[in-house]
């Protein structure tokens, strides 16, 4: 570690990067170095992965999704609209909650806003008045279809700092982690 920069010196394997890489420096690396100074025998490997996932998620949320923001949508609202669009059929609020990994209360609140904007319509169930069936309006479908290519282009730009092979490797590793976490928690959907 160099004395002036606080960054790892060349060859320093204690850079906070799982798997080495002396030129890696990020906020999690700094936190890991601090913990290693306090508890040198602790295995900070999990922190190096989970901390970076959490930090990336926080930065992505702070930056917000530019195309969605321009359309006046939050990511969570777009996820609801997207679920209705990609499934291609009506969904109940509880089905939408499962599709978007959201709480029922959050879905209800978002659906109210999206319905008021004329993007989602409700149809009552003929047999059970407590059940609502939700679908996109034409305006909702047009909005999703118009934003999706722009949103994917935005996300491509965000990920462009990684080589295509690195993106594929990261996607594979995250899919493996997510699959195992979901199966452990019983959150897998049928």
C-alpha positions in Angstrom: 0.0 0.0 0.0 1.5 3.3 -0.9 1.7 5.8 1.9 0.4 8.8 -0.1 -2.4 7.5 -2.1 -4.0 5.0 0.2 -4.2 2.7 -2.8 -2.6 -0.7 -2.9 1.0 -0.8 -4.0 1.9 -3.0 -7.0 1.9 -6.6 -5.9 -0.1 -6.0 -2.8 -2.6 -8.9 -2.7 -4.5 -7.2 0.1 -6.3 -4.8 -2.2 -9.8 -5.8 -1.2 -10.3 -7.6 -4.5 -11.3 -11.3 -4.4 -8.8 -13.0 -6.6 -6.1 -10.3 -6.4 -5.5 -7.5 -8.9 -3.4 -4.8 -7.4 -4.7 -2.1 -9.6 -8.3 -2.6 -8.3 -9.5 0.2 -6.1 -13.1 1.0 -5.2 -14.9 2.0 -2.0 -15.4 -1.7 -1.0 -11.6 -2.3 -1.3 -11.1 0.6 1.1 -13.6 -0.9 3.6 -12.0 -4.3 3.3 -8.6 -2.9 4.0 -9.9 -1.1 7.1 -11.5 -4.3 8.4 -8.3 -6.3 7.7 -6.4 -3.7 9.8 -8.9 -4.2 12.7 -9.4 -8.0 12.3 -6.5 -9.3 10.2 -7.6 -13.0 10.5 -11.2 -12.4 9.3 -12.0 -13.7 5.8 -13.4 -10.7 4.1 -14.2 -12.6 0.9 -18.0 -12.5 1.3 -17.8 -8.8 2.0 -15.9 -8.3 -1.2 -18.6 -9.8 -3.2 -21.8 -8.8 -1.3 -20.4 -5.3 -0.6 -19.8 -4.8 -4.3 -23.2 -6.1 -5.4 -24.8 -3.8 -2.8 -22.7 -0.8 -3.9 -23.4 -1.3 -7.6 -27.1 -1.6 -6.8 -27.0 1.6 -4.8 -25.2 3.5 -7.5 -27.5 2.2 -10.2 -30.5 3.3 -8.2 -28.9 6.8 -7.5 -28.3 7.3 -11.2 -31.8 6.2 -11.9 -32.7 4.9 -15.2 -32.6 7.9 -17.6 -35.2 6.7 -20.1 -37.6 5.8 -17.3 -37.1 9.1 -15.5 -37.9 11.0 -18.7 -41.1 9.0 -19.0 -42.0 9.8 -15.4 -41.7 6.2 -14.3 -39.8 4.6 -11.5 -38.0 1.3 -12.1 -40.7 -0.4 -9.9 -43.5 1.0 -12.0 -41.8 0.0 -15.2 -41.3 -3.5 -13.8 -45.1 -3.8 -13.3 -45.9 -2.5 -16.8 -43.2 -4.8 -18.2 -44.7 -7.8 -16.4 -48.1 -7.1 -17.9 -46.5 -6.7 -21.3 -44.2 -9.7 -21.3 -46.7 -12.2 -19.9 -49.2 -11.2 -22.5 -52.3 -11.7 -20.4 -54.2 -10.2 -17.5 -52.6 -10.6 -14.1 -54.1 -10.2 -10.6 -52.3 -7.9 -8.1 -50.9 -10.9 -6.2 -49.6 -12.4 -9.5 -47.9 -9.1 -10.3 -46.4 -9.0 -6.8 -44.9 -12.5 -7.5 -43.7 -11.5 -11.0 -41.9 -8.4 -9.7 -40.8 -9.6 -6.3 -42.7 -6.8 -4.7 -45.0 -6.6 -1.6 -48.7 -6.6 -2.2 -48.9 -3.1 -0.6 -46.3 -1.7 -2.9 -48.0 -3.2 -6.0 -51.3 -1.7 -4.9 -49.8 1.7 -4.5 -48.1 1.6 -7.9 -51.1 0.2 -9.6 -53.2 3.1 -8.3 -50.8 5.6 -9.9 -50.5 3.7 -13.2 -54.3 3.4 -13.4 -54.7 7.1 -12.8 -52.2 7.8 -15.6 -54.3 5.6 -17.9 -51.5 3.0 -18.4 -53.3 0.1 -16.7 -56.9 -0.9 -16.5 -58.7 -3.0 -14.0 -61.5 -5.5 -14.7 -63.4 -7.1 -11.8 -63.8 -10.8 -11.6 -67.3 -12.0 -12.4 -67.2 -14.7 -9.7 -65.3 -12.9 -7.0 -65.6 -9.2 -6.6 -62.5 -9.0 -4.4 -60.3 -10.1 -7.3 -59.1 -7.6 -10.0 -57.7 -8.5 -13.3 -55.1 -6.0 -14.7 -54.0 -5.4 -18.2 -52.2 -2.6 -20.1 -54.1 0.0 -21.9 -53.0 0.8 -25.5 -51.2 3.8 -24.0 -49.4 1.5 -21.5 -48.4 -1.0 -24.2 -47.1 1.8 -26.4 -45.2 3.3 -23.5 -43.5 0.0 -22.7 -42.7 -0.8 -26.3 -41.3 2.7 -26.8 -39.2 2.8 -23.7 -37.8 -0.8 -23.7 -35.3 -0.4 -26.6 -34.1 2.9 -25.1 -33.8 1.4 -21.6 -31.8 -1.6 -22.9 -29.5 0.8 -24.8 -29.0 2.8 -21.6 -28.2 -0.4 -19.7 -25.8 -1.4 -22.4 -24.0 1.9 -22.0 -23.8 1.3 -18.2 -22.3 -2.1 -18.7 -20.0 -1.0 -21.5 -17.2 -0.6 -19.0 -17.0 -4.4 -19.0 -15.8 -6.5 -22.0 -18.6 -8.6 -23.6 -16.9 -11.8 -22.2 -16.9 -10.2 -18.8 -20.5 -9.3 -19.0 -21.4 -12.9 -19.9 -19.3 -14.2 -17.1 -20.8 -11.8 -14.6 -24.3 -12.7 -15.8 -23.6 -16.3 -15.4 -22.1 -16.0 -11.9 -25.0 -13.8 -10.8 -27.5 -16.2 -12.3 -25.9 -19.1 -10.3 -25.9 -17.0 -7.1 -29.5 -15.9 -7.6 -30.7 -19.4 -8.4 -29.1 -20.8 -5.3 -30.4 -18.0 -3.1 -33.9 -18.4 -4.5 -33.9 -22.2 -4.0 -32.7 -21.8 -0.5 -35.3 -19.3 0.4 -38.1 -21.1 -1.4 -38.7 -18.1 -3.6 -38.6 -20.0 -6.8 -41.7 -19.4 -8.9 -43.5 -22.2 -10.7 
